[in-house]
Amino acid sequence: MKDKILFQEIQKFDQWWLWLLVLGLLLIPVSFFYDSESFVDQWTIDKIITSVLVVGILVLFLTTKMTTTITNEKIKVFFFPFLKREFFWDDIQQAQIIDYGFVGGWGIRIWTSYGTVYNVRGSKGLHFKIADKHYIIGTQKEQELRSKIAHLLK
């Protein structure tokens, strides 16, 4: 029998200021070729590498998303394309929804005062402890998360 999904959330990096910064990075490879007399003469290895890196960063931001799925059995976090983790409720000693503030950025934050933090934006999330390790999974749907998993919080 498949475990019923209690809560699911998909988050992406869609902050306007972040996209402004990423799009600004795209100007770097474009500027390499703007003043050139001959487009082909401007293809040097350093310009090619820089252009590929900048386009790679753009593609990474376009495709990165964090999917959180919570059932009565487990918590699944899929931070595409970097990470896929499962945490079983039976192993969790303590769990609560908290406001953790700013932890030095977004993404996968390791070695914070809260342990490992998986977030895309904001400062609210599910904080839990397994053995001697702490984790936070960020959410934009704090109230929905709280109401759907209240019976699982310890």
C-alpha positions in Angstrom: 0.0 0.0 0.0 1.3 3.4 -1.0 1.7 5.9 1.8 -0.7 8.8 1.5 0.9 12.3 0.9 0.0 14.7 3.7 2.0 17.7 2.5 3.8 18.5 -0.7 5.5 21.7 -1.8 7.6 22.6 -4.8 9.8 25.7 -4.5 12.0 27.4 -7.1 14.4 30.3 -7.1 12.0 32.9 -8.4 13.0 36.0 -6.6 13.1 39.0 -9.0 16.4 40.4 -7.7 18.1 37.0 -8.1 17.0 36.8 -11.7 18.2 40.3 -12.3 21.6 39.3 -11.0 21.7 36.1 -13.1 20.5 37.9 -16.3 23.2 40.5 -15.5 25.8 37.7 -15.6 24.6 36.9 -19.2 25.9 40.3 -20.3 29.4 39.0 -19.7 29.6 36.6 -22.7 27.6 39.0 -24.8 30.0 41.8 -24.1 32.9 39.7 -25.3 31.6 39.8 -28.8 29.9 43.1 -29.0 32.8 45.3 -30.1 34.4 42.6 -32.3 35.2 43.4 -35.9 35.2 39.7 -36.7 33.0 37.5 -34.6 35.1 34.3 -35.3 38.4 36.0 -34.3 37.0 36.7 -30.9 36.5 33.0 -29.9 39.4 32.5 -27.6 39.4 29.6 -25.0 39.0 31.9 -22.0 36.0 33.6 -23.6 34.4 30.2 -24.5 35.0 28.8 -21.0 33.5 32.0 -19.4 30.5 31.9 -21.7 29.8 28.2 -21.0 30.1 28.8 -17.2 27.7 31.7 -17.3 25.1 29.9 -19.5 25.6 26.8 -17.1 24.7 29.0 -14.1 21.6 30.3 -15.9 20.5 26.7 -16.8 21.2 25.7 -13.2 18.9 28.4 -11.8 16.2 27.6 -14.3 16.2 23.9 -13.4 16.9 23.9 -9.7 13.9 23.2 -7.5 13.2 21.8 -4.1 10.4 19.3 -3.6 9.3 18.4 -0.1 6.9 15.5 0.3 5.7 14.4 3.8 3.8 11.2 4.5 2.9 9.4 7.8 6.1 7.4 7.2 8.7 9.8 6.0 9.9 13.2 4.9 11.4 13.3 1.4 13.5 16.2 0.1 14.5 16.4 -3.5 16.7 19.4 -4.2 17.2 18.9 -8.0 19.8 18.4 -9.3 21.9 18.2 -6.1 20.3 16.0 -3.4 17.7 13.4 -2.7 17.1 12.5 1.0 14.6 10.6 3.0 14.0 10.9 6.7 11.8 8.4 8.5 9.5 9.7 11.3 10.4 6.6 13.4 14.0 7.9 13.5 13.1 11.5 14.3 13.5 12.3 18.0 12.1 15.9 17.9 10.3 18.0 15.3 8.8 21.4 15.2 8.1 24.3 12.8 10.3 27.3 13.5 11.4 30.7 12.2 15.1 30.1 11.8 16.0 33.6 10.5 18.8 34.1 7.9 21.3 31.3 7.7 23.8 32.8 5.3 22.0 32.3 2.1 19.7 29.9 0.3 20.2 26.4 -1.1 21.8 23.7 0.9 23.5 25.2 4.0 25.7 22.9 6.0 27.1 23.5 9.4 24.7 26.2 10.5 23.7 26.7 14.1 20.5 24.7 13.1 22.4 21.9 11.4 21.9 21.3 7.7 19.3 23.7 6.2 17.6 23.1 2.8 15.8 26.2 1.7 15.0 28.3 -1.4 13.8 31.5 0.4 12.3 32.8 3.6 13.0 31.8 7.2 10.3 29.3 8.2 10.7 25.5 8.2 10.4 22.1 9.7 13.3 21.6 12.2 13.9 18.1 13.3 16.6 16.0 15.1 17.8 12.5 14.2 20.4 11.1 16.5 22.9 13.9 17.0 22.1 15.7 13.7 19.7 18.6 13.1 18.0 19.5 9.9 15.7 22.2 8.6 13.5 22.0 5.5 12.3 25.4 4.5 8.7 26.1 3.5 6.6 28.9 2.0 3.5 27.2 3.3 4.0 27.3 7.1 0.4 27.2 8.1 -0.5 24.4 5.7 2.5 22.4 6.8 1.7 23.0 10.5 -1.9 21.9 10.1 -1.3 18.8 7.9 1.5 17.3 10.1 0.5 18.5 13.6 -0.1 14.9 14.7 3.5 14.0 13.7 5.3 16.8 15.5 7.2 15.7 18.6 
